Amino acid sequence: MATEKPRYTITLDEEMLKKIDDYRFENRFPNRTQATLALIRLGIEALEKQKGNQTDGE
């Protein structure tokens, strides 16, 4: 079953892939995609929080 969601490909070095796999297994994600999406969400949330803190300080 094809998905309607956009897709793209990234290339990682072995060290980054190992970190994603470690995160995946530690947090019991069923696959790399879900672990990678969770890490992306965490990164975006951290950026938004950082941006909000910078705005609050002005």
C-alpha positions, 0 to 999 in steps of 0.5 A: 500500500503506497503512502500519500506522505512525501518522502525523501532520502538521507545519507548517514555515516555509520556513527549517526546510524548507530546513534539512531539505532541505539535510540530506537532500541532504548525507546522500543521503536519498531523501526528506524523511520519512527525513531528518526521521526521522533528525533526530528520532532524532538529537535524541532521542539528544542529549536522552537523552545530556544527561539521562544526563549530568545524572543522572551529575553528581548 
